[in-house]
């Protein structure tokens, strides 16, 4: 078992601000209501979930391609997390993955199959199954 930690500190009321950090110290970023809902500078939980998901997905995709002997030169993934603020409480309603790869000896159709397998099985995708909609919007070979 591997345990990783993230921490958050908040100062003041809802108009206050805080800092989100990771166990390694690599990420140490300010966050606030303004950064989350109003486009102000800083990070927010949805952005961090998107980054974690993109990272996990890309590593998993690379792993399954490599295990099958495919020569991966480059992978790039974006995970777009949609937060619906129209109701009484904000809800994550959609996650859309887009990935692009440079992989030798593979067709577009094969890459699409690997991309779908990674979407279904990377640990963060599995964790996020409660999100009503998760799609692989695109999977392109260069």
N, C-alpha and C positions, 0 to 999 in steps of 0.2 A: 504494500500500500504506500502511496505517496500522498503527503498532505502539503498543500500550498495555502498561503494566507494572503488575504487582502485586508486592509484596514481603512476605516473612514473616521474622521473627526469632524464634528460640526460645532460651530460657535454662534451663539445667539439664537434668535427666533427664526421663522421661516425666511425672513429677508436676510439672514446671516449668510455665512459661507463656511466652507470646510476644505478638507484636503483628503484625497484618496491616494493610497499608496499600496505598493506590493511588497511582499516579504523580502524580495531580493534588493529592494531599494531602487530598482531600475525605473519604476513609475512612481512619481510623486507629483500629483497634479491638483490644482485648485478646482473646486466644483461649487455650484450654487444653483438656486432656482433660476436665476437669470441665464446661466449657461445651459441649463436643461430645457427651458421653455421659451427663452427670449433671444437666443442667438448671441448671448454675451460670451466673452472670452472665458475659457475654462473647459473642463470636460464634464461628462455626465454619465450615469450608469448605462444608458443605451449605447452610447459611443464605445464605452469600454467592453460591453457585451459583444458589439460588432467586431471590435478588434480581436477579442479572445476567440470568437467564432471563426473569423477569417484565418487566424493563426492555426487553430486546431484543425480546421478543414484542410488547409493547404498542406500541413504536415501529414495528415492522414492520407490525402490523395497521393502525395509523393511516396509514402510508404507502400501503398498497394500497387502503384505503378512500378516502383523499384523491385518489389518482391516478385513481380511477374517479368523482370528482366528488361523493362522499358527504360531507355536512357532519357532521364529528365534533365533538361537544360535550364528551364525556368518555369516557375508558376507564379501567378499573381491573382489574388482573390480579394473581392470586396464583399462584405456582409452588411447589408443595409437593414437596420432595425427600425421599424415603423411604430411610433408611439401615438396612439389615438387619445387625444385630450378632450374629445367632445362630450364624454359622459361625466358621471359624478366623480369617478376616479380614473386617472390615466391608465391605459392598458397597452401592452405590447401586443399588436394584432398581426404583425407580419414580419418575416425575415426573408430577405431576398439575397441569394448568393449569386455572384457572377465570377467566373474564373476563366483565366486564359493561360494556356500552357504552350511551352515549346518542348515537345517530346518526340524523340526520333523513333521511327518504325511503328507508328500507330496511326490509324485512320481517325477522322473526325467522329465517326460513329462509335469506335472503341473508346475514344476519349470521353464522349458523352456518357457511356456506360460506367466508366471508372468514376466520373464526376458525380453521377447519381449515387453510386455505391458509397462514396465518401460522404455525401450529404446525409444519407440514411444512417451511417455508422460512426462518424467521428464522435468522440465522447461529448463534445459541446453540443452537437446537433441532437444527440440522444437526450441530453439534459434539457434542451429547449423544446422538446416535443409538445409541451403544454401550449406553445404559441399556436393560435388557430390556423395560421397559414405559414408554411415554410416552403419556398420554391427554389429551384435552381433555375434562375432566369436565363443564364447563358453559360455555356462551356465551349470555348473556342480554342482551336489549335492555331498557332502562328504559322 
